[in-house]
Amino acid sequence: MVGWTTVCAWICILTSSYLYPAQLILGLVSAAHPNYVEKAWHVYLLVVAIALSCLTLNLPRLLKSINYLLMCAIATYNLTALYLLISLLVRATPKQKAVDVFVTWANYTGWSSNGFVFFLGILPGIACLGGFDNVTHLTDELETPTKSVPQVMVGNYLLSFGIAVPMIIVYQFCNVNPESSRACRRAAYHPATP
């Protein structure tokens, strides 16, 4: 049972690592082109494209350049996140009130259970931090695994948490019309019948 649930967790982590970038890309497309209506098969095609690009980058013939690709990816992710945060804070007006961000509970999902909605909302963050133990699989390749592995695990978790909290707060302050995203999702996945 432990092996089955572990494999299931690996599949979920792998799937989420393809699904979230696809949803982010389509969200940016929707923000840039308000007339664009997202459909479920668009998300699927992007997931497949991201998975194939990750497979291509990890092929054996490219292993010599993987270190440079990782450094470029880290720089790109950090600069993009910084750009998004600064541009949202500067350009998004008006902003939400602090009471609406930190106190008011808004359930625009259509689900009746607020507890279920809470756990669905927290799931992406948990999935992003769920693979922090991956460094344990590299212990036989490290010089000092007893020192390096705990540093990487705890450091990665703390850095991810320290970056995620300000990003979530900025996004919440800049999301002044949460009902519009609900209407877009409903139109995309449940189109009106003629």
C-alpha positions as CSV (number, residue, x, y, z in Angstrom):
1,M,0.0,0.0,0.0
2,V,2.8,2.4,0.8
3,G,4.4,1.8,-2.6
4,W,1.1,2.3,-4.4
5,T,0.4,5.6,-2.6
6,T,3.9,6.8,-3.2
7,V,3.6,6.1,-6.9
8,C,0.3,7.9,-6.9
9,A,1.9,10.9,-5.2
10,W,4.7,11.0,-7.8
11,I,2.1,10.9,-10.6
12,C,0.1,13.8,-8.9
13,I,3.3,15.9,-8.4
14,L,4.4,15.2,-12.0
15,T,0.9,16.1,-13.4
16,S,0.7,19.3,-11.3
17,S,4.1,20.4,-12.5
18,Y,2.7,20.3,-16.1
19,L,-0.8,21.5,-15.3
20,Y,0.0,24.7,-13.4
21,P,2.3,26.2,-16.0
22,A,-0.4,25.4,-18.6
23,Q,-3.1,27.2,-16.6
24,L,-0.8,30.1,-15.9
25,I,0.0,30.5,-19.7
26,L,-3.7,30.4,-20.5
27,G,-4.5,32.9,-17.8
28,L,-1.9,35.3,-19.2
29,V,-3.5,34.8,-22.7
30,S,-6.9,35.5,-21.3
31,A,-5.7,38.6,-19.6
32,A,-4.0,39.9,-22.8
33,H,-7.0,38.9,-25.0
34,P,-10.3,39.4,-23.2
35,N,-12.3,37.8,-26.0
36,Y,-10.4,34.5,-25.7
37,V,-12.5,31.7,-24.2
38,E,-10.4,29.0,-22.6
39,K,-11.5,25.4,-23.3
40,A,-10.5,22.2,-21.6
41,W,-8.7,20.8,-24.6
42,H,-6.5,24.0,-24.8
43,V,-5.2,23.1,-21.3
44,Y,-4.6,19.5,-22.3
45,L,-2.6,20.5,-25.4
46,L,-0.5,22.9,-23.4
47,V,0.1,20.1,-20.8
48,V,1.2,17.8,-23.5
49,A,3.5,20.4,-25.0
50,I,5.1,21.2,-21.7
51,A,5.6,17.5,-20.9
52,L,7.2,17.0,-24.3
53,S,9.5,20.0,-23.9
54,C,10.6,18.7,-20.5
55,L,11.2,15.3,-22.0
56,T,13.3,16.8,-24.8
57,L,15.4,18.8,-22.4
58,N,16.1,15.8,-20.3
59,L,17.2,13.4,-23.1
60,P,20.6,11.9,-22.6
61,R,22.3,13.8,-25.4
62,L,21.5,17.1,-23.6
63,L,22.7,16.0,-20.2
64,K,25.9,17.9,-20.6
65,S,24.0,21.2,-21.1
66,I,21.4,20.5,-18.4
67,N,23.3,22.5,-15.8
68,Y,23.2,25.6,-18.0
69,L,19.6,25.1,-18.8
70,L,18.7,24.9,-15.1
71,M,20.6,28.1,-14.4
72,C,18.8,29.9,-17.2
73,A,15.4,28.5,-15.9
74,I,16.1,29.7,-12.4
75,A,17.1,33.2,-13.6
76,T,14.0,33.3,-15.9
77,Y,11.6,32.2,-13.2
78,N,12.9,34.7,-10.7
79,L,13.1,37.6,-13.1
80,T,9.6,36.8,-14.4
81,A,8.2,36.6,-10.9
82,L,9.8,39.9,-9.9
83,Y,8.5,41.5,-13.1
84,L,5.0,40.3,-12.5
85,L,5.0,41.4,-8.9
86,I,6.3,44.9,-9.6
87,S,4.1,45.4,-12.7
88,L,1.0,44.2,-10.8
89,L,1.7,46.6,-7.9
90,V,2.3,49.5,-10.2
91,R,-0.3,49.0,-12.9
92,A,-3.2,47.2,-11.2
93,T,-5.7,49.9,-9.9
94,P,-7.8,50.0,-7.9
95,K,-6.5,47.5,-5.3
96,Q,-8.5,45.4,-2.9
97,K,-8.9,46.6,0.7
98,A,-6.9,44.8,3.3
99,V,-10.1,43.5,5.0
100,D,-11.1,41.9,1.7
101,V,-7.7,40.2,1.4
102,F,-7.1,39.0,4.9
103,V,-10.6,38.7,6.5
104,T,-13.4,38.3,4.0
105,W,-14.2,34.8,2.8
106,A,-15.5,34.7,-0.7
107,N,-16.6,31.4,-2.3
108,Y,-17.1,31.9,-6.0
109,T,-16.5,28.3,-7.0
110,G,-20.1,27.0,-7.0
111,W,-19.3,24.4,-4.4
112,S,-21.5,24.6,-1.3
113,S,-18.9,23.4,1.2
114,N,-16.5,26.2,2.3
115,G,-14.2,23.5,3.9
116,F,-14.0,21.6,0.6
117,V,-13.2,24.9,-1.2
118,F,-10.5,25.7,1.3
119,F,-8.8,22.4,0.7
120,L,-9.1,22.7,-3.0
121,G,-7.6,26.2,-2.9
122,I,-4.7,25.1,-0.7
123,L,-4.0,22.0,-2.9
124,P,-1.8,23.8,-5.5
125,G,0.5,25.2,-2.9
126,I,0.9,21.9,-1.2
127,A,1.5,20.2,-4.6
128,C,4.2,22.7,-5.4
129,L,6.0,21.9,-2.1
130,G,5.2,18.2,-2.1
131,G,8.3,17.1,-4.0
132,F,10.8,18.6,-1.5
133,D,12.1,15.1,-0.6
134,N,13.5,14.5,-4.2
135,V,17.0,15.4,-3.0
136,T,17.0,12.2,-1.0
137,H,17.2,10.2,-4.2
138,L,20.6,11.9,-4.9
139,T,22.2,11.0,-1.6
140,D,24.6,8.4,-3.2
141,E,25.9,11.1,-5.6
142,L,26.7,13.8,-3.0
143,E,30.0,14.2,-1.1
144,T,28.4,15.0,2.3
145,P,24.8,13.9,2.1
146,T,24.2,14.1,5.9
147,K,24.9,17.8,5.7
148,S,23.7,18.7,2.2
149,V,20.4,16.8,2.0
150,P,18.8,18.5,5.1
151,Q,20.1,21.9,4.0
152,V,18.5,21.5,0.5
153,M,15.2,20.1,1.9
154,V,14.7,22.8,4.6
155,G,16.2,25.6,2.5
156,N,14.0,24.8,-0.5
157,Y,10.9,24.7,1.7
158,L,11.7,27.9,3.5
159,L,12.6,29.8,0.2
160,S,9.5,28.5,-1.5
161,F,7.3,29.6,1.4
162,G,9.1,33.0,1.7
163,I,8.5,33.7,-2.0
164,A,4.9,32.2,-2.2
165,V,3.4,34.3,0.6
166,P,4.3,37.7,-0.8
167,M,3.2,36.6,-4.3
168,I,-0.2,35.4,-2.9
169,I,-0.7,38.6,-1.0
170,V,0.1,40.7,-4.1
171,Y,-2.2,38.7,-6.3
172,Q,-5.0,39.0,-3.8
173,F,-4.6,42.8,-3.6
174,C,-4.6,43.1,-7.4
175,N,-7.6,40.7,-8.0
176,V,-10.4,43.3,-7.7
177,N,-13.1,41.3,-9.6
178,P,-12.9,37.6,-8.6
179,E,-16.4,37.0,-10.0
180,S,-15.1,37.6,-13.5
181,S,-12.7,34.7,-13.3
182,R,-15.6,32.4,-12.2
183,A,-17.7,33.5,-15.2
184,C,-14.8,32.8,-17.6
185,R,-14.2,29.3,-16.2
186,R,-17.9,28.5,-16.3
187,A,-18.1,29.7,-19.9
188,A,-15.1,27.7,-20.8
189,Y,-16.1,24.4,-19.3
190,H,-19.9,24.7,-19.6
191,P,-20.6,26.5,-22.8
192,A,-24.1,27.7,-23.3
193,T,-26.1,25.5,-25.6
194,P,-27.9,27.1,-28.5
